[in-house]
Each structure stands twice: as C-alpha cells, then as structure tokens.
Amino acid sequence: MISEGNLSFVLDEIRDLHESLERKAIVLLYKLIQSHPFLDGNKRTAFLTMIEFLHRNGKDIKYSKMLDYLNRRLLYDIADNKIVLEDVENIFEEVIR
C-alpha cells in the first residue's frame, strides 16, 4: 500500500526546492521518513532513494562503520521525531562527496 498523496507531496517539495543538491538529498531522506508514504520499509526506502538521488547527480556518500551505525540509529531518530532536519544536515555534511 502506498499513500500517493504523501509521496507526491514530498517529490514536489524536492523538485521545487532551490537549494544545493546535497540539501535536496537530505530533505528527501528526512521528508520520506516523516511522511511515511509506504505501508512498510519507509526508512530503508528513504535511505536508498537518497543514495540513488546522489548517485544520479554525480555524488556519493563516504562510508565507514561509524556512518553505518549512525545511519541505522539516525533513521529511527528521524521516524521518532527525536532529531530535526538541521541536525541531519550537520551529520551528512561531512560524508557527501
């Protein structure tokens, strides 16, 4: 099951965002998790969508064991409203290249 309205809203918001590619990717991650458009797999889908968005635009994420751990915890913190968008940006600022 999918909430097409929630998904369309997020995608339109990203399309209309006049920010850097990196910020768009992070907002995409954050908003997909927050809007919960899918019945299951929202965090995984959001993370993979961000990775693919970056890749298609010539960017990647520097991986490390710490980033892997942080991302797993981070995705849950976003879903549980324990972290704000600006904090997510600060976390990813150093790893998007």
N, CA, C and O atoms as a MOPAC input file, in Angstrom:
PM7 MOZYME 1SCF
protein

 N      0.84800 1    -1.18500 1     0.00000 1
 C      0.00000 1     0.00000 1     0.00000 1
 C      0.88600 1     1.23800 1     0.00000 1
 O      1.96000 1     1.24900 1     0.60000 1
 N      0.42800 1     2.25500 1    -0.66700 1
 C      1.17800 1     3.49000 1    -0.77700 1
 C      0.23000 1     4.67400 1    -0.64000 1
 O     -0.89500 1     4.65000 1    -1.13900 1
 N      0.70500 1     5.70500 1     0.04200 1
 C     -0.04400 1     6.95000 1     0.11600 1
 C      0.50100 1     7.86000 1    -0.98400 1
 O      1.47400 1     8.58800 1    -0.78800 1
 N     -0.15000 1     7.80000 1    -2.13800 1
 C      0.33700 1     8.56100 1    -3.28600 1
 C      0.36800 1    10.05700 1    -2.99800 1
 O      1.23400 1    10.77200 1    -3.50200 1
 N     -0.56300 1    10.52300 1    -2.19800 1
 C     -0.59200 1    11.94800 1    -1.85500 1
 C      0.64800 1    12.35900 1    -1.07500 1
 O      1.26100 1    13.38300 1    -1.37600 1
 N      1.02100 1    11.56400 1    -0.07200 1
 C      2.20800 1    11.86900 1     0.71800 1
 C      3.46400 1    11.80700 1    -0.13800 1
 O      4.33200 1    12.67300 1    -0.02800 1
 N      3.56800 1    10.79600 1    -0.98500 1
 C      4.73000 1    10.64200 1    -1.84200 1
 C      4.81900 1    11.78900 1    -2.84700 1
 O      5.89400 1    12.35500 1    -3.04600 1
 N      3.72100 1    12.12700 1    -3.46700 1
 C      3.70500 1    13.24200 1    -4.42900 1
 C      4.08200 1    14.55200 1    -3.76000 1
 O      4.81700 1    15.36000 1    -4.32800 1
 N      3.57900 1    14.75500 1    -2.56100 1
 C      3.89200 1    15.98600 1    -1.83000 1
 C      5.39700 1    16.10900 1    -1.60100 1
 O      5.97200 1    17.17200 1    -1.83200 1
 N      6.03700 1    15.03100 1    -1.15000 1
 C      7.47700 1    15.04600 1    -0.89300 1
 C      8.24500 1    15.29900 1    -2.18600 1
 O      9.14300 1    16.14000 1    -2.22200 1
 N      7.89900 1    14.58100 1    -3.23900 1
 C      8.61800 1    14.73000 1    -4.50800 1
 C      8.44700 1    16.13100 1    -5.09200 1
 O      9.39800 1    16.69700 1    -5.63200 1
 N      7.24800 1    16.69000 1    -4.98800 1
 C      7.02200 1    18.06400 1    -5.45100 1
 C      7.83500 1    19.05300 1    -4.63300 1
 O      8.39000 1    20.00900 1    -5.17300 1
 N      7.90400 1    18.82100 1    -3.33700 1
 C      8.67000 1    19.71000 1    -2.46100 1
 C     10.15800 1    19.70000 1    -2.83700 1
 O     10.80000 1    20.75000 1    -2.86800 1
 N     10.69300 1    18.52900 1    -3.11700 1
 C     12.09800 1    18.41500 1    -3.50700 1
 C     12.32000 1    19.07700 1    -4.85500 1
 O     13.30600 1    19.79100 1    -5.04100 1
 N     11.42100 1    18.85000 1    -5.78800 1
 C     11.53300 1    19.43400 1    -7.12500 1
 C     11.55000 1    20.96000 1    -7.06000 1
 O     12.27900 1    21.60800 1    -7.81000 1
 N     10.74700 1    21.53000 1    -6.16300 1
 C     10.62600 1    22.98300 1    -6.06000 1
 C     11.64800 1    23.62000 1    -5.12200 1
 O     11.69600 1    24.84400 1    -5.00400 1
 N     12.45500 1    22.81500 1    -4.46300 1
 C     13.43300 1    23.31100 1    -3.50100 1
 C     14.62200 1    23.91400 1    -4.24000 1
 O     15.26800 1    23.23800 1    -5.04100 1
 N     14.90600 1    25.16200 1    -3.97600 1
 C     16.01900 1    25.85900 1    -4.62400 1
 C     17.21300 1    25.87300 1    -3.67900 1
 O     17.60500 1    26.91500 1    -3.15400 1
 N     17.77500 1    24.69500 1    -3.47900 1
 C     18.89100 1    24.51100 1    -2.56800 1
 C     19.94600 1    23.66600 1    -3.26700 1
 O     19.77000 1    23.25500 1    -4.41400 1
 N     21.03700 1    23.41400 1    -2.56600 1
 C     22.09900 1    22.57900 1    -3.11800 1
 C     21.60700 1    21.15200 1    -3.30200 1
 O     20.63200 1    20.72600 1    -2.68300 1
 N     22.29100 1    20.43800 1    -4.15200 1
 C     21.98700 1    19.03300 1    -4.38400 1
 C     22.04900 1    18.23900 1    -3.08400 1
 O     21.19800 1    17.38700 1    -2.82900 1
 N     23.05600 1    18.52000 1    -2.26700 1
 C     23.22000 1    17.82100 1    -1.00500 1
 C     22.03200 1    18.05900 1    -0.07700 1
 O     21.52100 1    17.13000 1     0.54900 1
 N     21.60600 1    19.29900 1     0.00000 1
 C     20.45000 1    19.62100 1     0.86000 1
 C     19.19400 1    18.94800 1     0.34100 1
 O     18.39500 1    18.43900 1     1.12600 1
 N     19.00900 1    18.94000 1    -0.97200 1
 C     17.84500 1    18.25400 1    -1.53200 1
 C     17.84000 1    16.77900 1    -1.14800 1
 O     16.79600 1    16.22900 1    -0.79700 1
 N     19.00500 1    16.14100 1    -1.21500 1
 C     19.10700 1    14.72100 1    -0.87700 1
 C     18.73900 1    14.48400 1     0.58400 1
 O     18.03400 1    13.52600 1     0.90200 1
 N     19.20700 1    15.34200 1     1.45600 1
 C     18.94500 1    15.19200 1     2.88800 1
 C     17.47500 1    15.46800 1     3.19400 1
 O     16.86200 1    14.75800 1     3.99100 1
 N     16.91500 1    16.48800 1     2.57000 1
 C     15.49200 1    16.78600 1     2.76200 1
 C     14.65000 1    15.62500 1     2.23000 1
 O     13.64000 1    15.26800 1     2.83600 1
 N     15.05500 1    15.03900 1     1.11100 1
 C     14.35800 1    13.88700 1     0.56300 1
 C     14.33300 1    12.74300 1     1.57700 1
 O     13.27900 1    12.16100 1     1.83200 1
 N     15.47100 1    12.42600 1     2.14400 1
 C     15.55600 1    11.39200 1     3.16900 1
 C     14.61800 1    11.70200 1     4.32900 1
 O     13.79800 1    10.87200 1     4.72000 1
 N     14.74900 1    12.89200 1     4.86500 1
 C     14.00100 1    13.30100 1     6.05100 1
 C     12.49100 1    13.27900 1     5.79500 1
 O     11.72500 1    12.72200 1     6.58200 1
 N     12.08400 1    13.88200 1     4.70200 1
 C     10.64800 1    14.00000 1     4.41300 1
 C     10.00700 1    12.66000 1     4.06600 1
 O      8.85700 1    12.41100 1     4.42900 1
 N     10.74500 1    11.79300 1     3.36500 1
 C     10.17500 1    10.47000 1     3.07400 1
 C      9.94500 1     9.68300 1     4.35800 1
 O      8.93600 1     8.99200 1     4.49400 1
 N     10.87000 1     9.78800 1     5.28700 1
 C     10.68600 1     9.08400 1     6.55700 1
 C      9.53300 1     9.71300 1     7.34300 1
 O      8.68600 1     8.99900 1     7.87900 1
 N      9.49900 1    11.02200 1     7.41100 1
 C      8.47000 1    11.71400 1     8.18300 1
 C      7.06000 1    11.52400 1     7.61200 1
 O      6.09800 1    11.38900 1     8.36800 1
 N      6.93900 1    11.51300 1     6.28500 1
 C      5.60500 1    11.43900 1     5.67800 1
 C      5.04200 1    10.02000 1     5.63500 1
 O      3.83800 1     9.82700 1     5.46300 1
 N      5.91100 1     9.03800 1     5.79200 1
 C      5.50600 1     7.63100 1     5.87700 1
 C      4.56500 1     7.23600 1     4.73600 1
 O      3.43600 1     6.81200 1     4.98300 1
 N      5.03100 1     7.37500 1     3.46900 1
 C      4.12900 1     7.09500 1     2.34600 1
 C      3.87600 1     5.61200 1     2.06800 1
 O      2.91900 1     5.27200 1     1.37200 1
 N      4.72000 1     4.72600 1     2.60000 1
 C      4.58000 1     3.29700 1     2.31300 1
 C      4.10600 1     2.54200 1     3.55100 1
 O      4.32500 1     2.98100 1     4.68000 1
 N      3.47200 1     1.43200 1     3.33000 1
 C      2.98800 1     0.61100 1     4.43700 1
 C      4.15200 1     0.07800 1     5.27000 1
 O      4.05400 1    -0.01700 1     6.49300 1
 N      5.25800 1    -0.27100 1     4.60100 1
 C      6.42100 1    -0.82900 1     5.28100 1
 C      7.67200 1    -0.39100 1     4.52500 1
 O      7.61800 1    -0.09900 1     3.33100 1
 N      8.78900 1    -0.35000 1     5.23100 1
 C     10.07200 1    -0.07700 1     4.59800 1
 C     10.36600 1     1.38200 1     4.32700 1
 O     11.19600 1     1.68300 1     3.47000 1
 N      9.72100 1     2.29500 1     5.02000 1
 C      9.90800 1     3.72000 1     4.75700 1
 C     11.33800 1     4.19300 1     5.00900 1
 O     11.87900 1     4.96500 1     4.21700 1
 N     11.95100 1     3.74300 1     6.09200 1
 C     13.31600 1     4.18800 1     6.40900 1
 C     14.31200 1     3.64700 1     5.39000 1
 O     15.16200 1     4.38700 1     4.89500 1
 N     14.20900 1     2.36500 1     5.07900 1
 C     15.10800 1     1.76400 1     4.08500 1
 C     14.92100 1     2.41200 1     2.72400 1
 O     15.89200 1     2.74900 1     2.04700 1
 N     13.67000 1     2.58400 1     2.32800 1
 C     13.37100 1     3.18400 1     1.03200 1
 C     13.89000 1     4.61800 1     0.96800 1
 O     14.45400 1     5.03200 1    -0.04500 1
 N     13.70400 1     5.36400 1     2.03400 1
 C     14.17400 1     6.75100 1     2.06700 1
 C     15.69300 1     6.81700 1     1.93800 1
 O     16.22300 1     7.64200 1     1.19500 1
 N     16.38700 1     5.94800 1     2.66100 1
 C     17.85300 1     5.95500 1     2.60900 1
 C     18.34900 1     5.56400 1     1.22100 1
 O     19.23200 1     6.22300 1     0.67200 1
 N     17.79700 1     4.51200 1     0.65500 1
 C     18.21400 1     4.08300 1    -0.67300 1
 C     17.84400 1     5.11100 1    -1.74600 1
 O     18.57500 1     5.28300 1    -2.72100 1
 N     16.71900 1     5.78800 1    -1.56600 1
 C     16.32200 1     6.84300 1    -2.50100 1
 C     17.31300 1     7.99900 1    -2.44400 1
 O     17.68400 1     8.55000 1    -3.48000 1
 N     17.74100 1     8.36800 1    -1.24300 1
 C     18.73400 1     9.42800 1    -1.10500 1
 C     20.04500 1     9.03400 1    -1.79100 1
 O     20.64200 1     9.84000 1    -2.50400 1
 N     20.48900 1     7.79700 1    -1.57300 1
 C     21.72400 1     7.31200 1    -2.18200 1
 C     21.61500 1     7.35000 1    -3.71000 1
 O     22.53400 1     7.80900 1    -4.38800 1
 N     20.50600 1     6.87200 1    -4.24000 1
 C     20.30900 1     6.85700 1    -5.69400 1
 C     20.22400 1     8.27500 1    -6.25300 1
 O     20.78100 1     8.55000 1    -7.31600 1
 N     19.54400 1     9.16700 1    -5.56300 1
 C     19.45000 1    10.56800 1    -5.98300 1
 C     20.84800 1    11.18600 1    -6.07800 1
 O     21.18100 1    11.84800 1    -7.06100 1
 N     21.64800 1    10.96300 1    -5.05600 1
 C     23.01900 1    11.48000 1    -5.06900 1
 C     23.82600 1    10.86300 1    -6.21300 1
 O     24.51500 1    11.56800 1    -6.95100 1
 N     23.73200 1     9.56400 1    -6.34800 1
 C     24.48700 1     8.85700 1    -7.38800 1
 C     24.12400 1     9.36500 1    -8.78500 1
 O     25.00600 1     9.59900 1    -9.61100 1
 N     22.84800 1     9.53000 1    -9.04300 1
 C     22.40900 1    10.00500 1   -10.36400 1
 C     22.84700 1    11.43700 1   -10.63800 1
 O     22.85500 1    11.88400 1   -11.78500 1
 N     23.20800 1    12.14400 1    -9.59000 1
 C     23.65900 1    13.52900 1    -9.74500 1
 C     25.15600 1    13.67800 1    -9.49500 1
 O     25.64200 1    14.77200 1    -9.20900 1
 N     25.88300 1    12.56200 1    -9.60600 1
 C     27.33900 1    12.60400 1    -9.53700 1
 C     27.94200 1    12.70600 1    -8.15200 1
 O     29.10900 1    13.06900 1    -8.00900 1
 N     27.17100 1    12.39300 1    -7.14300 1
 C     27.65400 1    12.45600 1    -5.76200 1
 C     27.56100 1    11.08200 1    -5.12400 1
 O     26.80700 1    10.22300 1    -5.58000 1
 N     28.32000 1    10.88400 1    -4.08300 1
 C     28.27700 1     9.63900 1    -3.31900 1
 C     28.40100 1     9.95500 1    -1.84200 1
 O     28.61000 1    11.10400 1    -1.45300 1
 N     28.27100 1     8.92800 1    -1.03200 1
 C     28.46300 1     9.04800 1     0.41900 1
 C     29.70200 1     8.26100 1     0.78600 1
 O     29.87200 1     7.11800 1     0.36200 1
 N     30.55800 1     8.87000 1     1.56900 1
 C     31.73400 1     8.18100 1     2.11300 1
 C     31.26500 1     7.24800 1     3.20900 1
 O     30.70900 1     7.69500 1     4.21200 1
 N     31.48300 1     5.96800 1     3.02900 1
 C     31.02900 1     5.00200 1     4.03100 1
 C     32.10000 1     4.72500 1     5.07100 1
 O     33.29800 1     4.78200 1     4.79200 1
 N     31.64200 1     4.42700 1     6.26400 1
 C     32.50600 1     3.99100 1     7.35300 1
 C     31.63700 1     3.18400 1     8.31100 1
 O     30.41000 1     3.23400 1     8.23500 1
 N     32.26900 1     2.44600 1     9.20500 1
 C     31.48200 1     1.68300 1    10.18300 1
 C     30.67600 1     2.61900 1    11.06300 1
 O     29.54100 1     2.30800 1    11.42400 1
 N     31.25200 1     3.76400 1    11.41300 1
 C     30.53800 1     4.73200 1    12.24400 1
 C     29.32200 1     5.27100 1    11.50200 1
 O     28.25400 1     5.42100 1    12.09600 1
 N     29.46500 1     5.56100 1    10.22900 1
 C     28.33700 1     6.06400 1     9.45200 1
 C     27.24900 1     5.00100 1     9.35400 1
 O     26.06300 1     5.31400 1     9.45200 1
 N     27.64800 1     3.74900 1     9.16100 1
 C     26.67500 1     2.66300 1     9.08900 1
 C     25.85900 1     2.59500 1    10.38300 1
 O     24.63200 1     2.51000 1    10.34100 1
 N     26.53000 1     2.63200 1    11.51300 1
 C     25.84200 1     2.61200 1    12.81000 1
 C     24.96800 1     3.85100 1    12.97300 1
 O     23.80700 1     3.76400 1    13.37400 1
 N     25.54500 1     4.99400 1    12.65700 1
 C     24.84000 1     6.26100 1    12.81300 1
 C     23.58200 1     6.27900 1    11.95700 1
 O     22.52500 1     6.70900 1    12.41700 1
 N     23.68600 1     5.81800 1    10.72500 1
 C     22.52400 1     5.82500 1     9.83600 1
 C     21.40800 1     4.94000 1    10.36600 1
 O     20.23700 1     5.31600 1    10.31700 1
 N     21.76500 1     3.76800 1    10.87100 1
 C     20.71700 1     2.89200 1    11.40400 1
 C     19.99900 1     3.56800 1    12.57100 1
 O     18.77200 1     3.51700 1    12.65700 1
 N     20.74400 1     4.18700 1    13.45100 1
 C     20.13600 1     4.88900 1    14.58500 1
 C     19.45000 1     6.16800 1    14.10700 1
 O     18.36400 1     6.51100 1    14.57300 1
 N     20.08000 1     6.85100 1    13.19400 1
 C     19.56500 1     8.11900 1    12.69100 1
 C     18.19400 1     7.95200 1    12.04000 1
 O     17.29300 1     8.76000 1    12.26600 1
 N     18.04000 1     6.92400 1    11.24800 1
 C     16.76300 1     6.71100 1    10.56500 1
 C     15.62700 1     6.51900 1    11.56900 1
 O     14.51900 1     7.01500 1    11.36300 1
 N     15.90300 1     5.80900 1    12.63800 1
 C     14.88900 1     5.63500 1    13.68800 1
 C     14.63600 1     6.94500 1    14.43400 1
 O     13.49700 1     7.24200 1    14.79500 1
 N     15.67900 1     7.72000 1    14.66300 1
 C     15.50300 1     9.00800 1    15.34000 1
 C     14.65800 1     9.96800 1    14.50500 1
 O     13.85200 1    10.72400 1    15.04700 1
 N     14.84400 1     9.93700 1    13.18700 1
 C     14.01500 1    10.76700 1    12.30700 1
 C     12.56200 1    10.30300 1    12.41400 1
 O     11.65800 1    11.12100 1    12.58700 1
 N     12.34300 1     9.00700 1    12.31200 1
 C     10.98100 1     8.46000 1    12.36000 1
 C     10.30100 1     8.75600 1    13.68900 1
 O      9.08900 1     8.96300 1    13.73900 1
 N     11.07700 1     8.77500 1    14.76100 1
 C     10.52000 1     9.02000 1    16.09600 1
 C     10.52000 1    10.49300 1    16.49800 1
 O     10.24700 1    10.82400 1    17.65200 1
 N     10.82700 1    11.37900 1    15.54300 1
 C     10.86900 1    12.83000 1    15.79400 1
 C     11.84200 1    13.21100 1    16.90300 1
 O     11.58200 1    14.14200 1    17.66600 1
 N     12.96400 1    12.49300 1    16.99500 1
 C     13.97300 1    12.79000 1    18.01200 1
 C     15.08800 1    13.67500 1    17.47400 1
 O     15.98100 1    14.07000 1    18.22400 1
 N     15.04600 1    13.99000 1    16.18500 1
 C     16.09300 1    14.79500 1    15.56800 1
 C     15.45400 1    15.68900 1    14.50900 1
 O     14.52900 1    15.27600 1    13.81100 1
 N     15.95100 1    16.90100 1    14.40000 1
 C     15.39800 1    17.85000 1    13.43500 1
 C     16.25300 1    17.83800 1    12.16500 1
 O     17.38400 1    17.35300 1    12.15800 1
 N     15.68500 1    18.37900 1    11.10800 1
 C     16.32400 1    18.38300 1     9.79800 1
 C     17.71900 1    19.00200 1     9.83500 1
 O     18.63900 1    18.48200 1     9.20500 1
 N     17.88500 1    20.08900 1    10.55000 1
 C     19.18200 1    20.75700 1    10.60200 1
 C     20.26400 1    19.86400 1    11.20100 1
 O     21.41700 1    19.90800 1    10.77300 1
 N     19.89500 1    19.06100 1    12.18300 1
 C     20.86100 1    18.12500 1    12.77200 1
 C     21.23300 1    17.02200 1    11.78700 1
 O     22.38400 1    16.58800 1    11.74300 1
 N     20.26800 1    16.57100 1    11.00300 1
 C     20.55100 1    15.56100 1     9.98300 1
 C     21.51000 1    16.13500 1     8.94700 1
 O     22.43300 1    15.45200 1     8.50200 1
 N     21.29300 1    17.38600 1     8.56500 1
 C     22.20200 1    18.04700 1     7.61800 1
 C     23.62000 1    18.09600 1     8.16900 1
 O     24.57600 1    17.81900 1     7.44400 1
 N     23.76500 1    18.44100 1     9.42400 1
 C     25.09700 1    18.50300 1    10.02700 1
 C     25.78300 1    17.14600 1    10.02600 1
 O     26.99600 1    17.06600 1     9.83400 1
 N     25.02800 1    16.09100 1    10.23500 1
 C     25.60300 1    14.75200 1    10.25800 1
 C     26.10200 1    14.35600 1     8.86700 1
 O     27.19000 1    13.79600 1     8.73300 1
 N     25.31300 1    14.64300 1     7.84100 1
 C     25.67700 1    14.22600 1     6.49900 1
 C     26.62800 1    15.20000 1     5.79700 1
 O     27.20400 1    14.86600 1     4.76200 1
 N     26.79000 1    16.38300 1     6.34900 1
 C     27.62600 1    17.41000 1     5.72400 1
 C     29.02500 1    16.90800 1     5.36300 1
 O     29.56100 1    17.24500 1     4.30700 1
 N     29.59900 1    16.11500 1     6.23100 1
 C     30.97500 1    15.66000 1     6.04700 1
 C     31.08700 1    14.40900 1     5.17600 1
 O     32.18500 1    14.07800 1     4.72900 1
 N     30.00400 1    13.71900 1     4.93000 1
 C     30.12700 1    12.42700 1     4.24000 1
 C     29.63500 1    12.42000 1     2.80500 1
 O     29.87700 1    11.45600 1     2.07800 1
 N     28.94900 1    13.47200 1     2.38000 1
 C     28.52500 1    13.54700 1     0.98200 1
 C     29.65000 1    14.17400 1     0.18800 1
 O     30.12700 1    15.26300 1     0.50600 1
 N     30.06800 1    13.47000 1    -0.84900 1
 C     31.15500 1    13.98800 1    -1.69300 1
 C     30.79100 1    13.93200 1    -3.13700 1
 O     31.58600 1    14.32700 1    -3.99000 1

